[in-house]
Amino acid sequence: ILNMEKRKANQLAVLAIAVLLVLSAILTAINIMQYNQRLHEAEKLEAERDKLARQVEQMRYRLDSPMDDEYIAKIAREKLGLCYPDEIIFYGDIGK
């Protein structure tokens, strides 16, 4: 009877160890997946930061540029769609 109880205790200990190993493997896999996801997010955020830094640099360049008549006319054309009274504006792609 003692031998049988000892065997059951050993089987229970082996089962408990197996369950712990499986749980630790599952938790390790979940942690690795979360790490990879955060790494991917960090790469995306870094790319977005670089893009925004380039935009800031372009804006600084535009602010530092002199505001002469040519620059004002360019902005009026591009942003406001304005033109000189004697100009003729053609829309669309010619030759396609």
C-alpha positions as MATLAB code, in Angstrom:
seq = 'ILNMEKRKANQLAVLAIAVLLVLSAILTAINIMQYNQRLHEAEKLEAERDKLARQVEQMRYRLDSPMDDEYIAKIAREKLGLCYPDEIIFYGDIGK';
ca = [
       0.000    0.000    0.000;
       2.842    2.390    0.824;
       4.519    1.556   -2.466;
       1.291    2.328   -4.339;
       0.925    5.679   -2.537;
       4.544    6.501   -3.279;
       4.021    5.710   -6.963;
       0.894    7.893   -7.104;
       2.777   10.728   -5.417;
       5.591   10.385   -7.972;
       3.090   10.347  -10.836;
       1.379   13.413   -9.406;
       4.741   15.189   -9.092;
       5.650   14.308  -12.686;
       2.237   15.510  -13.871;
       2.624   18.780  -11.940;
       6.079   19.333  -13.448;
       4.741   18.584  -16.949;
       1.882   21.058  -16.445;
       4.330   23.703  -15.216;
       6.587   23.130  -18.231;
       3.660   23.441  -20.647;
       2.434   26.615  -18.922;
       5.910   28.143  -18.963;
       6.253   27.296  -22.675;
       2.891   28.948  -23.407;
       3.795   32.055  -21.391;
       7.178   32.253  -23.107;
       5.524   32.044  -26.535;
       3.030   34.785  -25.576;
       5.867   37.017  -24.333;
       7.855   36.482  -27.539;
       4.809   37.368  -29.649;
       4.201   40.530  -27.610;
       7.871   41.481  -27.911;
       7.797   41.051  -31.693;
       4.586   43.084  -31.917;
       6.080   45.919  -29.858;
       9.259   45.793  -31.913;
       7.197   46.141  -35.103;
       5.259   49.056  -33.573;
       8.522   50.728  -32.573;
       9.827   50.409  -36.141;
       6.621   51.928  -37.520;
       6.777   54.794  -35.020;
      10.426   55.416  -35.856;
       9.597   55.587  -39.575;
       6.738   57.983  -38.844;
       9.040   60.108  -36.667;
      11.592   60.285  -39.494;
       8.869   61.300  -41.948;
       7.637   64.029  -39.603;
      11.201   65.237  -39.034;
      11.619   65.625  -42.812;
       8.344   67.551  -42.988;
       9.485   69.859  -40.187;
      12.769   70.433  -42.018;
      10.880   71.286  -45.226;
       8.646   73.692  -43.331;
      11.655   75.355  -41.705;
      13.224   75.748  -45.128;
      10.023   77.352  -46.441;
       9.878   79.692  -43.443;
      13.496   80.699  -43.932;
      12.958   81.323  -47.659;
      12.509   84.957  -48.669;
       8.955   86.042  -49.431;
       9.538   87.713  -52.763;
       6.890   88.226  -55.458;
       7.773   84.960  -57.180;
       7.262   82.967  -53.980;
       3.948   84.690  -53.238;
       2.730   84.013  -56.803;
       3.759   80.355  -56.510;
       1.839   79.902  -53.246;
      -1.194   81.752  -54.683;
      -1.215   79.374  -57.661;
      -0.615   76.153  -55.721;
      -2.694   76.703  -52.606;
      -5.401   79.115  -53.683;
      -5.725   78.319  -57.394;
      -5.257   81.962  -58.334;
      -3.840   83.271  -61.596;
      -3.090   86.561  -63.310;
      -6.011   88.225  -65.154;
      -4.436   87.748  -68.604;
      -3.524   84.052  -68.069;
      -5.301   81.131  -69.666;
      -5.376   77.978  -67.535;
      -5.647   74.557  -69.153;
      -6.856   71.625  -67.068;
      -6.382   67.938  -67.724;
      -3.737   65.836  -69.377;
      -3.105   66.697  -73.003;
      -1.855   63.881  -75.222;
      -3.264   60.907  -73.384;
];
